[in-house]
Amino acid sequence: GGSLEVVKWLVLSKGMCTTNKRASDGMTTLHVASAAGALPLIEWLLTEEGGADIAERDAREMTALLWAALHGNVECVQWFVDVQKCDPEREKNVLGWSAFTCAAANGH
């Protein structure tokens, strides 16, 4: 898909949204991209131009890593751990679930 091109166009050309703007549940564009497994978009969002913050948490204390794990997006989880140095044991949501628990909860 063209999700990267669409988001870049909206952010850079139209100023219609900001990457750290939150939905009513606290999710950011980075959280949604992580749940969807959109690694090229995630990579861009975390550049200076994209402006996203990897430490952001939603209303359930979910991080981008936890969303990727919950939805079984292996490539994204590996990238968060290997490149961004996210800690899959330390990051936990309001239920105390780590990336391991999030992945197991959906059978991944």
C-alpha positions as CSV (number, residue, x, y, z in Angstrom):
1,G,0.0,0.0,0.0
2,G,0.5,3.6,-0.2
3,S,0.0,4.5,3.4
4,L,3.5,6.1,3.7
5,E,2.9,8.4,0.7
6,V,-0.6,9.3,1.9
7,V,0.5,10.1,5.5
8,K,3.5,12.1,4.2
9,W,1.3,14.1,1.9
10,L,-1.2,14.9,4.7
11,V,1.5,15.9,7.1
12,L,3.9,17.7,4.9
13,S,1.8,19.2,2.1
14,K,-1.5,19.8,3.7
15,G,-0.7,20.2,7.4
16,M,-4.0,18.4,8.0
17,C,-2.7,16.3,10.9
18,T,0.3,15.9,13.1
19,T,1.9,12.6,13.8
20,N,1.5,12.9,17.6
21,K,-2.2,13.9,17.6
22,R,-4.2,11.4,19.5
23,A,-7.5,9.7,18.8
24,S,-10.1,9.5,21.6
25,D,-8.4,6.2,22.9
26,G,-5.0,7.9,23.0
27,M,-3.6,6.2,19.9
28,T,-1.2,8.0,17.7
29,T,-0.4,7.5,14.0
30,L,2.6,5.4,15.2
31,H,0.4,3.1,17.2
32,V,-1.9,2.5,14.3
33,A,0.9,1.9,11.9
34,S,2.5,-0.5,14.3
35,A,-0.8,-2.5,14.7
36,A,-1.1,-2.6,10.9
37,G,2.5,-3.7,10.4
38,A,3.4,-0.8,8.2
39,L,7.2,-0.8,8.7
40,P,8.1,1.8,6.0
41,L,5.6,4.2,7.6
42,I,6.9,3.5,11.1
43,E,10.4,4.2,10.0
44,W,9.4,7.5,8.5
45,L,7.2,8.5,11.4
46,L,10.3,8.1,13.7
47,T,12.5,10.4,11.6
48,E,12.8,14.1,12.5
49,E,10.5,14.9,9.5
50,G,7.9,12.5,10.7
51,G,8.1,13.8,14.3
52,A,6.6,10.8,16.1
53,D,7.8,9.8,19.6
54,I,8.5,6.1,20.2
55,A,7.9,6.5,23.9
56,E,4.3,7.6,23.5
57,R,1.6,5.5,25.2
58,D,-2.1,5.3,24.6
59,A,-4.9,5.3,27.2
60,R,-4.1,1.6,27.9
61,E,-0.4,2.3,28.2
62,M,0.3,0.5,25.0
63,T,3.4,1.4,23.1
64,A,4.2,0.9,19.4
65,L,6.1,-2.2,20.2
66,L,3.2,-3.7,22.2
67,W,0.7,-2.9,19.3
68,A,3.0,-4.6,16.8
69,A,3.4,-7.7,19.1
70,L,-0.4,-7.9,19.8
71,H,-1.1,-8.0,16.1
72,G,1.7,-10.5,15.3
73,N,3.8,-8.1,13.2
74,V,7.1,-9.9,13.5
75,E,9.1,-7.6,11.2
76,C,8.0,-4.6,13.2
77,V,8.7,-6.2,16.5
78,Q,12.2,-7.2,15.4
79,W,12.8,-3.7,14.1
80,F,11.6,-2.1,17.4
81,V,13.9,-4.4,19.4
82,D,16.9,-4.5,17.2
83,V,17.0,-1.0,15.7
84,Q,15.1,1.1,18.2
85,K,16.4,-0.9,21.2
86,C,12.9,-1.3,22.8
87,D,12.8,-3.7,25.7
88,P,10.2,-6.4,25.1
89,E,10.2,-7.4,28.8
90,R,10.2,-3.9,30.3
91,E,7.5,-2.2,28.2
92,K,4.1,-3.1,29.7
93,N,0.5,-2.0,29.4
94,V,-2.1,-1.2,32.1
95,L,-2.7,-5.0,32.6
96,G,1.1,-5.6,33.1
97,W,1.4,-7.3,29.7
98,S,4.8,-7.3,28.0
99,A,5.4,-7.8,24.3
100,F,5.6,-11.5,25.0
101,T,2.1,-11.5,26.7
102,C,0.6,-9.3,23.9
103,A,1.9,-11.7,21.3
104,A,0.7,-14.8,23.1
105,A,-2.7,-13.3,23.8
106,N,-3.5,-13.4,20.1
107,G,-1.8,-16.7,19.4
108,H,1.3,-15.2,17.7
